[in-house]
Amino acid sequence: GGQPRNVQPFSDEDASIETMSHCSGFSDPASFTEDGPEVDEEATQEDLEYKLKGFIDLTLDKSAKTRQAALESLKSAFSSKILYEFIMERRMTLTDSIERCIKKGKSDEQCAAAGLACLLCVQMGSGIESEEIFKTLGPVLKKIVCDGTASMQARQACATCLGICCFIVTDDITELYSTMECLENIFMKAYQRDRDTNGVSSAHNAMLHVSALLAWSLLLTICPMNEVKKKIEMHLHKLPSLLSCDDLNMRIAAGETLALLFELARETDADFFYEDMDLLTEKLRALATDGNKHRAKVDKRKQRSVFRDVLRAVEERDFPAEMVKFGPERMYIDCWVKKQTYETFKEILGSGMQYHLQSNDFLRNVFELGPPVMLDAATLKTMKISRFERHLYNSAAFKARTKARSKCRDKRADVGEFF
């Protein structure tokens, strides 16, 4: 291998540049600066594209470290900006680079390449171009997922990527079923409670099973109703066994998938009846009130929070609605299908999720938000409070918080009597 090059990563400064090529009239309220100097958008766009071209070239470098750094920089750029036209011109080059890195790279490089493949499809949205990308990468991803000799982290990343890319691009129902079958073959091994055929504890593969299960459940949300019924009949009586798994993430994934299956089952059949409801609710209630001392407090809090919601969904058909704010808009997550979809894309976009909800046509279509809201600079300025007002608000909040804490910590405060 060659000597690793000094790759300058995609920085926050680059991310703050307004480089919207697909939706150039949009501007993020958070990036609007008061009384700031005018920025030459064309020059900054050219500067950013020059950097990104360099990163694309470095994905073919001889050094594995350089390739991985370039992939991570591209991921950062793709998650924080809409670069539709730039990517459209280079989608074949990017696809070839990702395919090469997944096939020949080591674990970390494979994970970075799989993450970039997800973001590439998110940027391109559903269309012929994305289908071509998936036709190239789909078989490679499936091969890694099913390869028992591959790194566990790489298999996990490829399982997630396979589910997300299939969700975005596929209009072919046979491809959808084929991808789901591939993921099913992975997580169904978790049903074997004790040990797998190699004599290795199933806990070793827990994270791979979790990724495959979550990717499969995402694809289930876009299946035809007759297929949904088949999958519910196949898995609903098996999934509760995973609630006793030693791995916290596996228990949570199984619980959330159960809530999703019950929601879909009741949509397809209003009179849906589950035979072992009493036993299932007993298990869920135990997890929602778990107080085992051998578990970490953080894990117990997380588990109890999740399973309270799952229990309400299964027993009372209720969902605790959440509100997501992004710019001037609001979105309500009011069902498990929407929650599953939102959490999946939030996982891969990270801090760029709000930005993409505002301006990514594909995501806005998924969540039925309509076309992007265009705001001019004058409107943005009226929405943004002044520095002085923000300072006053923060000072008042700080004083109130300090006062409240001091009162609670005062030794003279009435703390009751002890016998």
Secondary structure by P-SEA (a helix, b strand, c coil): cccccccccccccccccccccccccccccccccccccccaaaaaaaaaaaaaaaaaaacccccaaaaaaaaaaaaaaaaccccaaaaaacaaaaaaaaaaaaacccaaaaaaaaaaaaaaaaaacccaaaaaaaaaaaaaaaaaaacccccaaaaaaaaaaaaaaaacccccaaaaaaaaaaaaaaacccccccccccccccccaaaaaaaaaaaaaaaaaaccaaaaaaaaaacccccccccccccaaaaaaaaaaaaaaaaaaaaacccccccaaaaaaaaaaaaaacccccccaaaaaaaaaaaaaaaaaaaccccbbbbbbcccbbbbbccaaaaaaaaaaaaaaccaaaaaaaccaaaaaaacccccccccaaaaaaacccaaaaaaaaaaaaaaaaaaaaaaacccccccccc
